[in-house]
Amino acid sequence: MKAHEDYGTAKVPVKLKKTEVSSEVCLDCHNAGALKTETESTTILTDSKGTVVNPHDLPVNDDHARNVTCSSCHKMHGSDPVIETAPKACLTCHHEDVYECGTCHRV
């Protein structure tokens, strides 16, 4: 809470520079295991076939490890709610709105 206490009153620069924030920064305060438990019944990530994915317990693979961080869904300076940003983050790769692997591209 201390890290965010003056968020609402701080002066926001006119032009923001893009800064990558690693998940480790967030996980200094937030417990990954607790987040997984707290969101296991959420349906925020439901694809077009009805597959539901816990946003804090994504399948482990190289693409998720390289490309998905806390800030992929949680935008500090954005006005869109996480209920909109989270699915948009998934759809950058899951372009057919299907979260199952191997449904589009066969190798």
Biopython code that builds the backbone (N, CA, C, O; Angstrom):
import numpy as np
from Bio.PDB.StructureBuilder import StructureBuilder

atoms = [
    (1, "MET", "N", (0.823, -1.187, 0.000)),
    (1, "MET", "CA", (0.000, 0.000, 0.000)),
    (1, "MET", "C", (0.869, 1.252, 0.000)),
    (1, "MET", "O", (0.520, 2.246, -0.637)),
    (2, "LYS", "N", (1.990, 1.214, 0.705)),
    (2, "LYS", "CA", (2.840, 2.391, 0.801)),
    (2, "LYS", "C", (3.339, 2.820, -0.575)),
    (2, "LYS", "O", (3.429, 4.015, -0.853)),
    (3, "ALA", "N", (3.661, 1.872, -1.427)),
    (3, "ALA", "CA", (4.181, 2.195, -2.760)),
    (3, "ALA", "C", (3.156, 2.948, -3.598)),
    (3, "ALA", "O", (3.533, 3.684, -4.509)),
    (4, "HIS", "N", (1.871, 2.779, -3.309)),
    (4, "HIS", "CA", (0.821, 3.389, -4.117)),
    (4, "HIS", "C", (0.080, 4.513, -3.397)),
    (4, "HIS", "O", (-0.913, 5.018, -3.920)),
    (5, "GLU", "N", (0.538, 4.920, -2.204)),
    (5, "GLU", "CA", (-0.257, 5.835, -1.382)),
    (5, "GLU", "C", (-0.506, 7.205, -2.008)),
    (5, "GLU", "O", (-1.562, 7.787, -1.761)),
    (6, "ASP", "N", (0.403, 7.739, -2.796)),
    (6, "ASP", "CA", (0.157, 9.055, -3.390)),
    (6, "ASP", "C", (-0.195, 8.971, -4.874)),
    (6, "ASP", "O", (-0.101, 9.966, -5.593)),
    (7, "TYR", "N", (-0.599, 7.789, -5.331)),
    (7, "TYR", "CA", (-0.937, 7.595, -6.738)),
    (7, "TYR", "C", (-2.017, 8.571, -7.205)),
    (7, "TYR", "O", (-1.904, 9.143, -8.289)),
    (8, "GLY", "N", (-3.050, 8.763, -6.407)),
    (8, "GLY", "CA", (-4.164, 9.621, -6.802)),
    (8, "GLY", "C", (-3.835, 11.098, -6.787)),
    (8, "GLY", "O", (-4.513, 11.881, -7.453)),
    (9, "THR", "N", (-2.812, 11.505, -6.044)),
    (9, "THR", "CA", (-2.493, 12.926, -5.924)),
    (9, "THR", "C", (-1.212, 13.320, -6.647)),
    (9, "THR", "O", (-0.931, 14.508, -6.805)),
    (10, "ALA", "N", (-0.450, 12.357, -7.078)),
    (10, "ALA", "CA", (0.819, 12.657, -7.747)),
    (10, "ALA", "C", (0.563, 13.290, -9.112)),
    (10, "ALA", "O", (-0.382, 12.925, -9.811)),
    (11, "LYS", "N", (1.418, 14.245, -9.480)),
    (11, "LYS", "CA", (1.305, 14.888, -10.787)),
    (11, "LYS", "C", (1.832, 13.916, -11.851)),
    (11, "LYS", "O", (2.960, 13.432, -11.760)),
    (12, "VAL", "N", (1.014, 13.647, -12.839)),
    (12, "VAL", "CA", (1.387, 12.728, -13.908)),
    (12, "VAL", "C", (2.040, 13.538, -15.023)),
    (12, "VAL", "O", (1.477, 14.542, -15.457)),
    (13, "PRO", "N", (3.218, 13.124, -15.495)),
    (13, "PRO", "CA", (3.883, 13.854, -16.575)),
    (13, "PRO", "C", (3.010, 13.884, -17.838)),
    (13, "PRO", "O", (2.196, 12.990, -18.069)),
    (14, "VAL", "N", (3.200, 14.924, -18.642)),
    (14, "VAL", "CA", (2.433, 15.059, -19.882)),
    (14, "VAL", "C", (2.784, 13.928, -20.839)),
    (14, "VAL", "O", (1.894, 13.353, -21.467)),
    (15, "LYS", "N", (4.052, 13.605, -20.957)),
    (15, "LYS", "CA", (4.490, 12.530, -21.846)),
    (15, "LYS", "C", (5.160, 11.456, -20.994)),
    (15, "LYS", "O", (6.161, 11.714, -20.326)),
    (16, "LEU", "N", (4.608, 10.273, -21.026)),
    (16, "LEU", "CA", (5.170, 9.180, -20.242)),
    (16, "LEU", "C", (6.173, 8.402, -21.070)),
    (16, "LEU", "O", (5.954, 8.150, -22.256)),
    (17, "LYS", "N", (7.264, 8.027, -20.444)),
    (17, "LYS", "CA", (8.205, 7.154, -21.138)),
    (17, "LYS", "C", (7.806, 5.719, -20.828)),
    (17, "LYS", "O", (7.242, 5.438, -19.770)),
    (18, "LYS", "N", (8.097, 4.826, -21.741)),
    (18, "LYS", "CA", (7.761, 3.425, -21.536)),
    (18, "LYS", "C", (8.811, 2.797, -20.640)),
    (18, "LYS", "O", (10.000, 2.809, -20.956)),
    (19, "THR", "N", (8.370, 2.259, -19.541)),
    (19, "THR", "CA", (9.259, 1.612, -18.589)),
    (19, "THR", "C", (8.752, 0.195, -18.362)),
    (19, "THR", "O", (7.590, -0.008, -18.008)),
    (20, "GLU", "N", (9.603, -0.753, -18.559)),
    (20, "GLU", "CA", (9.234, -2.140, -18.303)),
    (20, "GLU", "C", (9.338, -2.405, -16.800)),
    (20, "GLU", "O", (10.350, -2.093, -16.172)),
    (21, "VAL", "N", (8.295, -2.975, -16.245)),
    (21, "VAL", "CA", (8.284, -3.340, -14.833)),
    (21, "VAL", "C", (8.212, -4.854, -14.770)),
    (21, "VAL", "O", (7.261, -5.461, -15.262)),
    (22, "SER", "N", (9.215, -5.455, -14.167)),
    (22, "SER", "CA", (9.227, -6.915, -14.086)),
    (22, "SER", "C", (8.253, -7.380, -13.007)),
    (22, "SER", "O", (7.940, -6.636, -12.078)),
    (23, "SER", "N", (7.784, -8.601, -13.139)),
    (23, "SER", "CA", (6.869, -9.163, -12.153)),
    (23, "SER", "C", (7.518, -9.268, -10.782)),
    (23, "SER", "O", (6.827, -9.219, -9.765)),
    (24, "GLU", "N", (8.831, -9.411, -10.743)),
    (24, "GLU", "CA", (9.521, -9.510, -9.460)),
    (24, "GLU", "C", (9.296, -8.266, -8.610)),
    (24, "GLU", "O", (9.223, -8.358, -7.385)),
    (25, "VAL", "N", (9.186, -7.110, -9.246)),
    (25, "VAL", "CA", (8.922, -5.866, -8.517)),
    (25, "VAL", "C", (7.576, -5.979, -7.806)),
    (25, "VAL", "O", (7.466, -5.648, -6.625)),
    (26, "CYS", "N", (6.561, -6.440, -8.516)),
    (26, "CYS", "CA", (5.222, -6.583, -7.937)),
    (26, "CYS", "C", (5.217, -7.647, -6.836)),
    (26, "CYS", "O", (4.574, -7.491, -5.798)),
    (27, "LEU", "N", (5.955, -8.734, -7.094)),
    (27, "LEU", "CA", (5.941, -9.861, -6.162)),
    (27, "LEU", "C", (6.774, -9.618, -4.910)),
    (27, "LEU", "O", (6.820, -10.469, -4.022)),
    (28, "ASP", "N", (7.436, -8.458, -4.829)),
    (28, "ASP", "CA", (8.089, -8.074, -3.574)),
    (28, "ASP", "C", (7.043, -7.852, -2.488)),
    (28, "ASP", "O", (7.306, -8.095, -1.310)),
    (29, "CYS", "N", (5.858, -7.392, -2.880)),
    (29, "CYS", "CA", (4.779, -7.123, -1.921)),
    (29, "CYS", "C", (3.614, -8.104, -2.052)),
    (29, "CYS", "O", (3.017, -8.501, -1.052)),
    (30, "HIS", "N", (3.294, -8.493, -3.289)),
    (30, "HIS", "CA", (2.157, -9.373, -3.528)),
    (30, "HIS", "C", (2.615, -10.824, -3.554)),
    (30, "HIS", "O", (3.635, -11.140, -4.166)),
    (31, "ASN", "N", (1.876, -11.705, -2.899)),
    (31, "ASN", "CA", (2.213, -13.114, -2.817)),
    (31, "ASN", "C", (1.584, -13.869, -3.989)),
    (31, "ASN", "O", (0.362, -13.891, -4.133)),
    (32, "ALA", "N", (2.415, -14.480, -4.817)),
    (32, "ALA", "CA", (1.933, -15.170, -6.021)),
    (32, "ALA", "C", (0.970, -16.308, -5.681)),
    (32, "ALA", "O", (-0.043, -16.483, -6.357)),
    (33, "GLY", "N", (1.273, -17.064, -4.658)),
    (33, "GLY", "CA", (0.392, -18.169, -4.257)),
    (33, "GLY", "C", (-0.968, -17.674, -3.808)),
    (33, "GLY", "O", (-1.991, -18.271, -4.146)),
    (34, "ALA", "N", (-0.989, -16.589, -3.050)),
    (34, "ALA", "CA", (-2.258, -16.027, -2.581)),
    (34, "ALA", "C", (-3.067, -15.483, -3.754)),
    (34, "ALA", "O", (-4.288, -15.630, -3.786)),
    (35, "LEU", "N", (-2.392, -14.852, -4.720)),
    (35, "LEU", "CA", (-3.092, -14.329, -5.892)),
    (35, "LEU", "C", (-3.753, -15.458, -6.671)),
    (35, "LEU", "O", (-4.891, -15.319, -7.119)),
    (36, "LYS", "N", (-3.048, -16.574, -6.834)),
    (36, "LYS", "CA", (-3.611, -17.727, -7.546)),
    (36, "LYS", "C", (-4.873, -18.222, -6.848)),
    (36, "LYS", "O", (-5.882, -18.504, -7.496)),
    (37, "THR", "N", (-4.808, -18.325, -5.528)),
    (37, "THR", "CA", (-5.951, -18.810, -4.751)),
    (37, "THR", "C", (-7.119, -17.836, -4.820)),
    (37, "THR", "O", (-8.266, -18.241, -5.005)),
    (38, "GLU", "N", (-6.820, -16.552, -4.669)),
    (38, "GLU", "CA", (-7.870, -15.528, -4.655)),
    (38, "GLU", "C", (-8.600, -15.413, -5.991)),
    (38, "GLU", "O", (-9.757, -14.996, -6.026)),
    (39, "THR", "N", (-7.942, -15.777, -7.086)),
    (39, "THR", "CA", (-8.558, -15.604, -8.409)),
    (39, "THR", "C", (-8.917, -16.921, -9.090)),
    (39, "THR", "O", (-9.202, -16.932, -10.288)),
    (40, "GLU", "N", (-8.910, -18.033, -8.352)),
    (40, "GLU", "CA", (-9.172, -19.315, -9.008)),
    (40, "GLU", "C", (-10.615, -19.459, -9.493)),
    (40, "GLU", "O", (-10.889, -20.316, -10.333)),
    (41, "SER", "N", (-11.539, -18.648, -8.991)),
    (41, "SER", "CA", (-12.925, -18.752, -9.463)),
    (41, "SER", "C", (-13.300, -17.619, -10.420)),
    (41, "SER", "O", (-14.458, -17.517, -10.826)),
    (42, "THR", "N", (-12.347, -16.774, -10.784)),
    (42, "THR", "CA", (-12.652, -15.673, -11.692)),
    (42, "THR", "C", (-12.878, -16.188, -13.106)),
    (42, "THR", "O", (-12.301, -17.194, -13.519)),
    (43, "THR", "N", (-13.714, -15.492, -13.824)),
    (43, "THR", "CA", (-13.978, -15.864, -15.216)),
    (43, "THR", "C", (-13.546, -14.757, -16.169)),
    (43, "THR", "O", (-13.998, -14.704, -17.313)),
    (44, "ILE", "N", (-12.670, -13.872, -15.697)),
    (44, "ILE", "CA", (-12.220, -12.736, -16.505)),
    (44, "ILE", "C", (-11.567, -13.193, -17.806)),
    (44, "ILE", "O", (-11.682, -12.514, -18.826)),
    (45, "LEU", "N", (-10.884, -14.337, -17.778)),
    (45, "LEU", "CA", (-10.254, -14.874, -18.978)),
    (45, "LEU", "C", (-11.032, -16.097, -19.455)),
    (45, "LEU", "O", (-10.679, -17.236, -19.149)),
    (46, "THR", "N", (-12.081, -15.839, -20.199)),
    (46, "THR", "CA", (-12.889, -16.901, -20.805)),
    (46, "THR", "C", (-12.827, -16.721, -22.311)),
    (46, "THR", "O", (-13.162, -15.658, -22.832)),
    (47, "ASP", "N", (-12.396, -17.769, -23.011)),
    (47, "ASP", "CA", (-12.265, -17.635, -24.469)),
    (47, "ASP", "C", (-13.581, -17.938, -25.176)),
    (47, "ASP", "O", (-14.595, -18.210, -24.533)),
    (48, "SER", "N", (-13.552, -17.888, -26.491)),
    (48, "SER", "CA", (-14.764, -18.057, -27.291)),
    (48, "SER", "C", (-15.342, -19.471, -27.219)),
    (48, "SER", "O", (-16.489, -19.693, -27.607)),
    (49, "LYS", "N", (-14.553, -20.427, -26.727)),
    (49, "LYS", "CA", (-15.036, -21.802, -26.601)),
    (49, "LYS", "C", (-15.440, -22.138, -25.167)),
    (49, "LYS", "O", (-15.800, -23.275, -24.863)),
    (50, "GLY", "N", (-15.375, -21.117, -24.274)),
    (50, "GLY", "CA", (-15.775, -21.326, -22.885)),
    (50, "GLY", "C", (-14.658, -21.773, -21.965)),
    (50, "GLY", "O", (-14.900, -22.010, -20.782)),
    (51, "THR", "N", (-13.433, -21.895, -22.477)),
    (51, "THR", "CA", (-12.291, -22.259, -21.640)),
    (51, "THR", "C", (-11.979, -21.094, -20.708)),
    (51, "THR", "O", (-11.816, -19.959, -21.156)),
    (52, "VAL", "N", (-11.896, -21.378, -19.408)),
    (52, "VAL", "CA", (-11.611, -20.361, -18.409)),
    (52, "VAL", "C", (-10.197, -20.584, -17.876)),
    (52, "VAL", "O", (-9.819, -21.706, -17.541)),
    (53, "VAL", "N", (-9.423, -19.502, -17.803)),
    (53, "VAL", "CA", (-8.049, -19.577, -17.315)),
    (53, "VAL", "C", (-7.908, -18.635, -16.127)),
    (53, "VAL", "O", (-8.350, -17.488, -16.183)),
    (54, "ASN", "N", (-7.290, -19.120, -15.051)),
    (54, "ASN", "CA", (-6.996, -18.265, -13.904)),
    (54, "ASN", "C", (-5.877, -17.310, -14.324)),
    (54, "ASN", "O", (-4.795, -17.772, -14.685)),
    (55, "PRO", "N", (-6.102, -15.997, -14.288)),
    (55, "PRO", "CA", (-5.091, -15.056, -14.767)),
    (55, "PRO", "C", (-3.799, -15.064, -13.951)),
    (55, "PRO", "O", (-2.766, -14.598, -14.431)),
    (56, "HIS", "N", (-3.845, -15.585, -12.734)),
    (56, "HIS", "CA", (-2.644, -15.643, -11.909)),
    (56, "HIS", "C", (-2.072, -17.053, -11.819)),
    (56, "HIS", "O", (-1.215, -17.330, -10.980)),
    (57, "ASP", "N", (-2.551, -17.942, -12.687)),
    (57, "ASP", "CA", (-2.049, -19.312, -12.741)),
    (57, "ASP", "C", (-2.055, -19.781, -14.197)),
    (57, "ASP", "O", (-2.691, -20.778, -14.540)),
    (58, "LEU", "N", (-1.343, -19.050, -15.036)),
    (58, "LEU", "CA", (-1.284, -19.369, -16.459)),
    (58, "LEU", "C", (-0.474, -20.633, -16.685)),
    (58, "LEU", "O", (0.436, -20.930, -15.911)),
    (59, "PRO", "N", (-0.791, -21.382, -17.735)),
    (59, "PRO", "CA", (0.021, -22.559, -18.055)),
    (59, "PRO", "C", (1.488, -22.156, -18.234)),
    (59, "PRO", "O", (1.792, -21.102, -18.792)),
    (60, "VAL", "N", (2.365, -22.992, -17.765)),
    (60, "VAL", "CA", (3.800, -22.701, -17.845)),
    (60, "VAL", "C", (4.307, -23.082, -19.228)),
    (60, "VAL", "O", (4.232, -24.242, -19.633)),
    (61, "ASN", "N", (4.825, -22.087, -19.947)),
    (61, "ASN", "CA", (5.474, -22.322, -21.232)),
    (61, "ASN", "C", (6.381, -21.140, -21.535)),
    (61, "ASN", "O", (6.298, -20.106, -20.872)),
    (62, "ASP", "N", (7.233, -21.285, -22.518)),
    (62, "ASP", "CA", (8.204, -20.235, -22.836)),
    (62, "ASP", "C", (7.551, -18.917, -23.226)),
    (62, "ASP", "O", (8.038, -17.851, -22.850)),
    (63, "ASP", "N", (6.456, -18.977, -23.975)),
    (63, "ASP", "CA", (5.786, -17.747, -24.398)),
    (63, "ASP", "C", (5.261, -16.960, -23.202)),
    (63, "ASP", "O", (5.432, -15.743, -23.137)),
    (64, "HIS", "N", (4.625, -17.644, -22.261)),
    (64, "HIS", "CA", (4.140, -16.943, -21.071)),
    (64, "HIS", "C", (5.304, -16.414, -20.243)),
    (64, "HIS", "O", (5.238, -15.293, -19.737)),
    (65, "ALA", "N", (6.359, -17.193, -20.096)),
    (65, "ALA", "CA", (7.505, -16.757, -19.293)),
    (65, "ALA", "C", (8.165, -15.515, -19.885)),
    (65, "ALA", "O", (8.586, -14.625, -19.146)),
    (66, "ARG", "N", (8.257, -15.449, -21.207)),
    (66, "ARG", "CA", (8.906, -14.312, -21.874)),
    (66, "ARG", "C", (7.999, -13.093, -22.011)),
    (66, "ARG", "O", (8.465, -11.958, -21.910)),
    (67, "ASN", "N", (6.713, -13.321, -22.240)),
    (67, "ASN", "CA", (5.847, -12.237, -22.696)),
    (67, "ASN", "C", (4.769, -11.774, -21.728)),
    (67, "ASN", "O", (4.130, -10.753, -21.985)),
    (68, "VAL", "N", (4.541, -12.475, -20.634)),
    (68, "VAL", "CA", (3.460, -12.094, -19.730)),
    (68, "VAL", "C", (4.042, -11.672, -18.383)),
    (68, "VAL", "O", (4.695, -12.454, -17.692)),
    (69, "THR", "N", (3.783, -10.415, -18.035)),
    (69, "THR", "CA", (4.186, -9.893, -16.723)),
    (69, "THR", "C", (2.944, -9.318, -16.051)),
    (69, "THR", "O", (1.877, -9.250, -16.661)),
    (70, "CYS", "N", (3.083, -8.912, -14.812)),
    (70, "CYS", "CA", (1.952, -8.300, -14.104)),
    (70, "CYS", "C", (1.425, -7.092, -14.876)),
    (70, "CYS", "O", (0.217, -6.867, -14.957)),
    (71, "SER", "N", (2.353, -6.322, -15.442)),
    (71, "SER", "CA", (1.941, -5.105, -16.143)),
    (71, "SER", "C", (1.334, -5.384, -17.520)),
    (71, "SER", "O", (0.883, -4.452, -18.186)),
    (72, "SER", "N", (1.315, -6.643, -17.959)),
    (72, "SER", "CA", (0.611, -6.982, -19.195)),
    (72, "SER", "C", (-0.886, -6.715, -19.030)),
    (72, "SER", "O", (-1.560, -6.300, -19.974)),
    (73, "CYS", "N", (-1.389, -6.954, -17.837)),
    (73, "CYS", "CA", (-2.819, -6.765, -17.556)),
    (73, "CYS", "C", (-3.092, -5.538, -16.688)),
    (73, "CYS", "O", (-4.076, -4.826, -16.888)),
    (74, "HIS", "N", (-2.207, -5.307, -15.726)),
    (74, "HIS", "CA", (-2.397, -4.214, -14.780)),
    (74, "HIS", "C", (-1.638, -2.985, -15.265)),
    (74, "HIS", "O", (-0.424, -2.884, -15.089)),
    (75, "LYS", "N", (-2.363, -2.056, -15.875)),
    (75, "LYS", "CA", (-1.768, -0.843, -16.447)),
    (75, "LYS", "C", (-1.864, 0.295, -15.445)),
    (75, "LYS", "O", (-2.960, 0.770, -15.147)),
    (76, "MET", "N", (-0.733, 0.733, -14.927)),
    (76, "MET", "CA", (-0.714, 1.782, -13.901)),
    (76, "MET", "C", (-1.268, 3.104, -14.421)),
    (76, "MET", "O", (-2.003, 3.785, -13.706)),
    (77, "HIS", "N", (-0.930, 3.473, -15.642)),
    (77, "HIS", "CA", (-1.324, 4.782, -16.156)),
    (77, "HIS", "C", (-2.429, 4.707, -17.197)),
    (77, "HIS", "O", (-2.695, 5.686, -17.894)),
    (78, "GLY", "N", (-3.062, 3.574, -17.304)),
    (78, "GLY", "CA", (-4.151, 3.440, -18.260)),
    (78, "GLY", "C", (-5.483, 3.680, -17.575)),
    (78, "GLY", "O", (-5.592, 3.576, -16.354)),
    (79, "SER", "N", (-6.480, 3.997, -18.357)),
    (79, "SER", "CA", (-7.801, 4.229, -17.780)),
    (79, "SER", "C", (-8.718, 3.014, -17.940)),
    (79, "SER", "O", (-9.790, 2.970, -17.338)),
    (80, "ASP", "N", (-8.306, 2.029, -18.745)),
    (80, "ASP", "CA", (-9.125, 0.839, -18.931)),
    (80, "ASP", "C", (-9.036, -0.065, -17.705)),
    (80, "ASP", "O", (-7.950, -0.246, -17.153)),
    (81, "PRO", "N", (-10.157, -0.634, -17.271)),
    (81, "PRO", "CA", (-10.123, -1.556, -16.129)),
    (81, "PRO", "C", (-9.464, -2.878, -16.515)),
    (81, "PRO", "O", (-9.414, -3.233, -17.692)),
    (82, "VAL", "N", (-8.963, -3.598, -15.525)),
    (82, "VAL", "CA", (-8.258, -4.862, -15.770)),
    (82, "VAL", "C", (-9.164, -5.879, -16.462)),
    (82, "VAL", "O", (-8.671, -6.764, -17.162)),
    (83, "ILE", "N", (-10.460, -5.767, -16.279)),
    (83, "ILE", "CA", (-11.398, -6.684, -16.942)),
    (83, "ILE", "C", (-11.334, -6.527, -18.464)),
    (83, "ILE", "O", (-11.733, -7.433, -19.196)),
    (84, "GLU", "N", (-10.833, -5.376, -18.946)),
    (84, "GLU", "CA", (-10.634, -5.167, -20.377)),
    (84, "GLU", "C", (-9.186, -5.401, -20.791)),
    (84, "GLU", "O", (-8.937, -5.968, -21.855)),
    (85, "THR", "N", (-8.225, -4.973, -19.969)),
    (85, "THR", "CA", (-6.818, -5.096, -20.356)),
    (85, "THR", "C", (-6.327, -6.534, -20.328)),
    (85, "THR", "O", (-5.505, -6.914, -21.162)),
    (86, "ALA", "N", (-6.807, -7.341, -19.392)),
    (86, "ALA", "CA", (-6.336, -8.730, -19.297)),
    (86, "ALA", "C", (-6.679, -9.529, -20.553)),
    (86, "ALA", "O", (-5.780, -10.129, -21.143)),
    (87, "PRO", "N", (-7.948, -9.563, -20.989)),
    (87, "PRO", "CA", (-8.235, -10.306, -22.223)),
    (87, "PRO", "C", (-7.492, -9.737, -23.437)),
    (87, "PRO", "O", (-7.069, -10.499, -24.307)),
    (88, "LYS", "N", (-7.327, -8.412, -23.508)),
    (88, "LYS", "CA", (-6.592, -7.813, -24.629)),
    (88, "LYS", "C", (-5.157, -8.318, -24.647)),
    (88, "LYS", "O", (-4.601, -8.562, -25.717)),
    (89, "ALA", "N", (-4.551, -8.478, -23.473)),
    (89, "ALA", "CA", (-3.176, -8.992, -23.402)),
    (89, "ALA", "C", (-3.113, -10.408, -23.959)),
    (89, "ALA", "O", (-2.181, -10.738, -24.692)),
    (90, "CYS", "N", (-4.086, -11.246, -23.626)),
    (90, "CYS", "CA", (-4.109, -12.622, -24.132)),
    (90, "CYS", "C", (-4.286, -12.652, -25.647)),
    (90, "CYS", "O", (-3.681, -13.469, -26.341)),
    (91, "LEU", "N", (-5.128, -11.744, -26.146)),
    (91, "LEU", "CA", (-5.446, -11.759, -27.570)),
    (91, "LEU", "C", (-4.300, -11.279, -28.447)),
    (91, "LEU", "O", (-4.404, -11.356, -29.671)),
    (92, "THR", "N", (-3.206, -10.783, -27.862)),
    (92, "THR", "CA", (-2.049, -10.446, -28.688)),
    (92, "THR", "C", (-1.415, -11.715, -29.249)),
    (92, "THR", "O", (-0.798, -11.680, -30.314)),
    (93, "CYS", "N", (-1.560, -12.829, -28.544)),
    (93, "CYS", "CA", (-1.060, -14.122, -29.046)),
    (93, "CYS", "C", (-2.195, -15.067, -29.404)),
    (93, "CYS", "O", (-2.151, -15.736, -30.436)),
    (94, "HIS", "N", (-3.206, -15.119, -28.556)),
    (94, "HIS", "CA", (-4.357, -15.989, -28.800)),
    (94, "HIS", "C", (-5.335, -15.241, -29.695)),
    (94, "HIS", "O", (-6.450, -14.916, -29.286)),
    (95, "HIS", "N", (-4.902, -14.974, -30.917)),
    (95, "HIS", "CA", (-5.624, -14.096, -31.823)),
    (95, "HIS", "C", (-6.966, -14.641, -32.276)),
    (95, "HIS", "O", (-7.798, -13.879, -32.768)),
    (96, "GLU", "N", (-7.195, -15.903, -32.127)),
    (96, "GLU", "CA", (-8.490, -16.480, -32.510)),
    (96, "GLU", "C", (-9.417, -16.586, -31.303)),
    (96, "GLU", "O", (-10.459, -17.237, -31.379)),
    (97, "ASP", "N", (-9.042, -15.945, -30.176)),
    (97, "ASP", "CA", (-9.825, -15.978, -28.935)),
    (97, "ASP", "C", (-10.053, -17.411, -28.457)),
    (97, "ASP", "O", (-11.134, -17.765, -27.987)),
    (98, "VAL", "N", (-8.996, -18.227, -28.590)),
    (98, "VAL", "CA", (-9.001, -19.600, -28.101)),
    (98, "VAL", "C", (-7.743, -19.784, -27.267)),
    (98, "VAL", "O", (-6.631, -19.635, -27.774)),
    (99, "TYR", "N", (-7.914, -20.111, -25.982)),
    (99, "TYR", "CA", (-6.766, -20.222, -25.074)),
    (99, "TYR", "C", (-6.099, -21.588, -25.084)),
    (99, "TYR", "O", (-4.989, -21.722, -24.569)),
    (100, "GLU", "N", (-6.739, -22.611, -25.654)),
    (100, "GLU", "CA", (-6.109, -23.917, -25.747)),
    (100, "GLU", "C", (-4.950, -23.873, -26.717)),
    (100, "GLU", "O", (-5.018, -23.202, -27.747)),
    (101, "CYS", "N", (-3.895, -24.578, -26.393)),
    (101, "CYS", "CA", (-2.745, -24.621, -27.299)),
    (101, "CYS", "C", (-2.998, -25.640, -28.412)),
    (101, "CYS", "O", (-3.712, -26.624, -28.218)),
    (102, "GLY", "N", (-2.414, -25.395, -29.553)),
    (102, "GLY", "CA", (-2.474, -26.341, -30.648)),
    (102, "GLY", "C", (-3.769, -26.349, -31.422)),
    (102, "GLY", "O", (-4.008, -27.263, -32.212)),
    (103, "THR", "N", (-4.620, -25.346, -31.215)),
    (103, "THR", "CA", (-5.889, -25.326, -31.940)),
    (103, "THR", "C", (-5.781, -24.591, -33.259)),
    (103, "THR", "O", (-6.615, -24.778, -34.145)),
    (104, "CYS", "N", (-4.767, -23.759, -33.398)),
    (104, "CYS", "CA", (-4.631, -22.948, -34.631)),
    (104, "CYS", "C", (-3.440, -23.391, -35.462)),
    (104, "CYS", "O", (-3.594, -23.771, -36.623)),
    (105, "HIS", "N", (-2.263, -23.344, -34.876)),
    (105, "HIS", "CA", (-1.022, -23.599, -35.600)),
    (105, "HIS", "C", (-0.520, -24.989, -35.274)),
    (105, "HIS", "O", (-0.261, -25.300, -34.112)),
    (106, "ARG", "N", (-0.388, -25.791, -36.244)),
    (106, "ARG", "CA", (0.127, -27.162, -36.051)),
    (106, "ARG", "C", (1.610, -27.173, -36.395)),
    (106, "ARG", "O", (2.042, -26.546, -37.362)),
    (107, "VAL", "N", (2.371, -27.886, -35.601)),
    (107, "VAL", "CA", (3.815, -28.007, -35.871)),
    (107, "VAL", "C", (4.172, -29.423, -36.239)),
    (107, "VAL", "O", (5.338, -29.718, -36.500)),
]
sb = StructureBuilder()
sb.init_structure("model")
sb.init_model(0)
sb.init_chain("A")
sb.init_seg("    ")
for serial, (resi, resn, name, xyz) in enumerate(atoms, 1):
    if name == "N":
        sb.init_residue(resn, " ", resi, " ")
    sb.init_atom(name, np.array(xyz, "f"), 0.0, 1.0, " ", f" {name:<3s}", serial, name[0])
structure = sb.get_structure()
